């Protein structure tokens, strides 16, 4: 028994030694590091110079059972290392600072807890109507390998963005994009499959959800561009939920306004003949069961 216990203990120590401890360089992006103020609601991404570090931290930070490993946080590259069963990936959020300037490009990043890009609003008077608006200086967003964003993408007061590229994105909760006042922008989401809510504003000429399967609320689009709202609404209205009253698509552009509602499809009627066949089948099944029981 002592030998067995020794071997188990040795294996635990060996396993703990096999994974790399938490890298404090990742502290500014993580809720749970030892060197970061946990009272800040989420970590901020500061500059383009931090891109490689942010990707590495986001892809390799794991929380593990401290009873096994002696600590909770580790760096594990799942592409080249085995991930212990008790370890779970820490999913980071992407939130640039208000003064962030330039493009955001993160190839290799595969998952986010959320993505929020916004300018700032400052109250300059005694009422809520007296507000100074300072737009975001982000110029483009390129996340070519991101598959999942848990809470969603919220881009607001961002009139400098010329492109948004998320070709592999499949699942998220909210897609809220406000490019009002900015340059023309074409938006395509080729793999987006499930999303709870969609709201999009800006000078949009092209908007495509090629693989969209399900949304849960009305899709709102307000474009100052030449978006064909009729074609767009028809292409996505059946993805909206018909369980909620008046759910569908509301789209406005230079070409006009279109409002479509997803109507619940009729329930197929079952003919009396089908009932007779089904009834006869059930009768024969019952009779056969009775005979076999004899």
N, C-alpha and C positions, 0 to 999 in steps of 0.2 A: 504493500500500500504506500509506503514511504517513497519507493522508487517511482510508482505511478504518479504520485503527487509532485515529485520532483520534475518528472518529464512534462507534466501539464504546465507547471510554473515556468519551466525553461522555454516551452513553446510559446507561452504568452509573452515572455521577455523578448524572444526572438522576433515575434510578430510585431511587437511595439517598436523594436529597433529597425524593422524593415521599412517603415514609413517615415517620411521627413516631417520634422516639427513645423509648426506654423511660421511663416515668413512675415516678420513684422513690417516689411515693406508694403504688405497688403492691408495693414491696419487702417489706412484712411478709407478703404472701401468696405470694410467688414463691420457688422454690428458687434461681433463677439471677440475682437482682439483684446489683448491686455493693455494696449497702448492707445486706445481710442475712446472718446467720450460717448458712452452709450446713450446719452440723453438726446443726441442729435437724431432726428427721425429716420434719416437714411443718408448713406454716404454720397458725396458729390464727386463727379469726375471733373478735373480741373483744366487740363490742357491736352493738346495733341501729343505732347511729349510723354504723356503717361499711358498712351494707348497700349503698347506692348505689355507693360506691367499690369494694367487693368485686365487684359485678356488672360494673362497667365494666372492672375489671382482668381478670376472668376471661374476659370476652367479647372482649377486644381485645389481649391479650398474645401476641406471635408470636416465634418463634425463626427467624432468617434466616441465610443464608450470609454470614459476616463478610468473606469474600474479595470479595464483590460490594458489600456495603453499608457495609463499614468497621466494623461492629459486629454483635452477634448478636441483640440484643433490641429489639423495636419495638412500638409500639401501632398496630394496624390495625383499623378498623371495617369488617368484611367486608360490612356491609349498605350501606355508602356508598362503599367504596373497593375497588379491585382488589387482590387478594392476590397478590404475586409468587410464581412457581412454586417458588422455593427457600425459601419461608417456611411454617412449620407452627405451628398454634395450640398454645400452652402451656395444657394442661388443668389447672385448679386443683382442689384438694380442699377440702371444707368440713368443718372441725373446730373447733367452738366451744371456747373456754377452759372449764375446769372450773367457773369462777364465773360463766359467762354466764347471764343471767336474762332470761326473756321469750320472745316468739315469734320464730321465724325465718321471714321471708317474703321471697322473692327472685324476683319476676316479671321475666322477661327473661333469666334465667340458663338456658342451654340444655344445658350439658354439665359433668360433674364427673369427676375421677379417682377420687373416693371421697367418702363422707359418713359421718362417725363422730361420734356423740353419746353421751356416757357420763358417768356420775358417777365418783366416785373411790373407791378402796379403800385403806385405810391399815392396815398391820399394827401392832397395839397390844400384841402379846405375843411370846413366843418361838416360837410355832408358827404354821403357816399357817392354822389354824382361828381364831385370834384376830385378827379383821379388823373394823375400823370401816368402815361403808358410808355414803357421802355421795352421795345421789342428785343427778342433773342437775336444774337449774332451768329447762331449756327447757320452754316450755308448749305449743308447737305448731310444726309444720314445714309450710311451704307453698312448694312448688317447682313452680309451675303450668306452666312451660315446659321443664323439664328432660326431655330425651329419652334421654340415655345417662349412666350412671354406671359407669365402667370396672370398678372393683373391687367396688362394691356399697354397700349401706346397712347399717350396723351401729349399732343403737340399744340401749344396755344401761343398766340401773340408772337408768331415766328414768321415774319414776312421776308426773311432773307433766304429761306430754304428753297433750293431749286430742284431737288430730287430726294426721293425716299425710296430706298431699295431694300426690300425684305423678301427675296425670291423663294426662300425655303420656309417661311413662317406659316405654321399650320393652325395653332390654337392660341387664343387669348380671350379675355373678357371684354375689354372696351377698346374700340378703335375710334379715338376722338382727335381729329386733325383740323386745326384752324390756321390756314395760310392766308387769311384775309389781308389784302393790301400788298401781297407779294407777287413775284413773277409768275407767269403761266407754269403749271406743273401737271404732268401726266402721272397717274397713279395706277399701278397694276399689282395685284396680289395673287399670283398664279397658283399658290398652294394653300391659301387660307381656307380652312375647312369649317371651323366652328368659332363663332364670336357672339357675344351676348348683345352688344350694342354698337352701332356705327353712326357717327356724325362727322361730316366732312364739309369744310368751307374753304373757298379760295377760287382762284382763276384756273379752273380745271376743264380741260378739253377731252381727256380720256380717263375713264375710270372702269377698271375691269376686275371682277372677282370670278375668275374662271372656274375654281373648284369649290366655291362656297356651298355648303350643305345646309347650315342652320344658323339663324339668328333668332333672338327672342323678343326684340322690340322693333318698332318702326325704324327703317333706315332713312336718315335725314341727309340730304345733300343740297347745298346751296352754292352754286357755281356762278361766277361772273364771266366764265368762259363759254365756249361753244359746245358744251357737253350735250349729247343727244339723250335727253332725259327719258324720252319715250322708250328708246331701245334699252337704256340702262335699267329702267324700272321693270320692264318686262323680263329682263334677264335674271333678276334677283328676287322678284316678289314672292316666288314660291319657296324661298328659303326662310321667309319670316313666319312667325307662329300665328296660326289662325285661332288659337285658344284664347288670345287676348283680343278684345274688341277693337276694331279699327286699326289693327296692326298691318303694316305693309311698307310702302315706299313713298316718300315725299321728296321730290326732286325739282329744283328750280335752276334754270340757266338762261343764257341769252335766247335760247331756242324755245323757251316757254316753261310752263310748270305742269308737272304730271304727278297725280296722286293715285296710287293703286293700292287696293286692299286685298290681302290674301284671303280668299274665300275657302271655307272648309269643303273639301271634295265630298260629293254625295256618297252615302253608304250604299253599297251594291244591294239590290233587292234579291231575295231568294224566292224563286218561284215555287208554287205548290207542288210541281212535279219533282223538284229537287227534294222537297220535304218527304214526298212519297218514297223516293229512292232511298233517302237517308233512313226513313222509318223502316222500310223493308230490310235494309242492310242490318239495322240494329236488331230487328226481330230475328233474322237468320242467325246473327251472332249469338243472341241469347239462347236460341234453340240448340245451336251447336254446343254451347257451353253446358246446357242441361243434359244433352246426350252423353257428352264426355264424362259428366259427373256420375252417370249411372254405373 
